[in-house]
Amino acid sequence: MANTGHDWGTWAFVQVSSADWNGVTLADDGTATSDPITVDIKSAILIGMAIYEDNTGAVASNSVTVAILGTFDDTSYETPPGLADAQVGNPMKFKITPVQNSTVIIQFSIDPRDYHLFKICVVNESGQELAVSCKYKQADVPVAS
């Protein structure tokens, strides 16, 4: 019987305002939110992020929050952490601590059973300006032959 495990595609940049999320400068207290990402007809999705602090200021004194913003109608999304809005919700989120003059790399997955359409949001509360990159990689399960 044929292997029916995940058949991973290639890494691609997540889009922010229709541009690659590649080394985008994020000021302290700044927020960046991706364009919508869909996981329709895919079996899995990985998200990779690189957060770089360039050593031009003091040591980062706080963290960065990464949030997955879900939707209930494919047009309205949960609001990023710390921002007031009518659709606040309770987004899935976690924190990352930047390291001075270094790149912190993380990878996480989004379960397509939980999110078929979502946005990724980064809230920088680190005390420093950061350069943020975000990519994704999706998988299919090939048909058995």
N, C-alpha and C positions, 0 to 999 in steps of 0.2 A: 504494500500500500504506500502511496506517495506521502511525503511529509506535508502536513497541513499546519505547520507552525507559522509564526508571523513572518511576512515578507516585507522587510523594512525598506522604505524609500530613502531618499537622500535628505540631508539637512537643508532647510531653507530659512531665510530670515522671516521672522514675524514682521508684519507691516504696521507702521505707525503713520497715520495720515497718508497712506498709500506709498510710503517710502520704507526701505529696509531699516529695521531696528538694529543698527550696526554702529556702536560707539556713540550713541546719542547722549549728548551732555544733559545731565539732570542736576539742576541746582539744588542746594540744601532747601528743604521744605517744598521741593517740586514734586509733581506727579506726572507720570507718563502712562498712557493707556493705549493698548494696541487696537487695531482695527479688529472686527469680529473674526474669529477662527472657527471653522466648522470641522466636525469629526464625522460627518455623515458618510455612511458606507465604508468607514475605516474601523479596524478592530482595535487599534491602540494609537496613542500619540505621546511622544516625549517632548518635553520642553527643556531647552538648555539656556542658561543665562551666564553671562560674564559681567561682573561688576568691578570696574577699575577705579582706584583712587590714586591720583598722580603725585602725591607727596608735596604739593605746593602750599598746603595749609597745615593746620594742626592735625593731630590724630583724630580719626572719626570717634565721636563721643557717644554715638547712638547707633541705631540699626536702620535697615531698609525693610519695608514691608512689601511682600509680593502677595497680591490677591488675585483670585480667579473670580471674575464677575459673571455670574449666571444671568439668565433671562427667563421670563415666563411667557413671553409672546414673540420672541425673535426680534424685537425692536427696542424694548426697555430693558436696561441692565441694572444690576445692583450697583450701588455707589461705592467708590473706593473708600477704604478706611479713613476716618478722620474728616470726611467731607459731609456736610449736611445736605440732604436732598430727600425728595419724596420716596425714592426707591432705595432706601438705605440697605435693607436686607441684612444678611449676615454672611458675607462672602468667605469662601475658603481662603485662608491666608496663613502665612508664616513669615518669620523674620530672618534676616541675614545681616551679619555684622561685617562691614567693609574693613579691609586691612590696609594701613597706610603703605603707599608705594607698591601695591600688589593688586593682582586680579583674583577675585574670588569666583570660582566656577561652581555652579550647581546644576543638577538635573533632577527633574521630577516628571511624573506622568499624570495625565488627566484620564479618568475612566470615562469612555464614551457612553457608558450606561448612565452616568451622572450628568454629563454635559455634552450635548451635541453641538452647541453653539455657545461661545464664551469670549470674553476679553481678558487679557492679562494686564494688570495694573501694578506699577511700581511707585511707592511713596517713599521719597528720600528724606529721612529724619536723622541722617547720620552726622550732621554738622559740617559736612564737606560736599563739594561738587564732585559728581561721579560721572563716569562714562559707562553706559549700559548697553549691552548687546543681548538680543534674544532670538533664538532659533527654535524651529520645531521639526520633528520627523514623524511621519505617520506610517502605519503598517496595515497591510491587508492580510487576510488568511486565504491562500490560494485554494482553489477547488482541487479536491483529491482526484487523481486519475486512476 
